[in-house]
Amino acid sequence: ITLSPGGEIQGSVVDKQGQPVKQAQGIVLPDPLPEIIPFYRTITANAAGRFTVNGVPPGNYKIYFWDGAKPSQFLDRELLFRSGSVATRVHVEKGDAVSVSIPIMVP
């Protein structure tokens, strides 16, 4: 058995003025959101608002960063459905390095 590496998502979290959001916390989830979530990653941006997520399996994802939401709320389906239309969509292929700028959302 050979395990192949996934892709990478890197980017920045920005506010309404396009300024970096320090230490923002968010999550990467499959898109569309399945009943049982087989893969997710929590993310914390650094002091410059940048983040990197390695080993992401190939597929479609949404990235959510909320202003003021706690990590314990990240898998709340009601919050996810309310935020789904403004979450950032990404597609990852094996070996890809996808770069995105993500606006922070209000829960």
Secondary structure, 3 states (H helix, E strand, C coil): CCCCCCEEEEEEEECCCCCECCCCEEEEEECCCCCCCCCCEEEECCCCCEEEEEEECCEEEEEEEECCCCHHHCCCHHHHHHHCCCCEEEEECCCCEEEEEEECECC
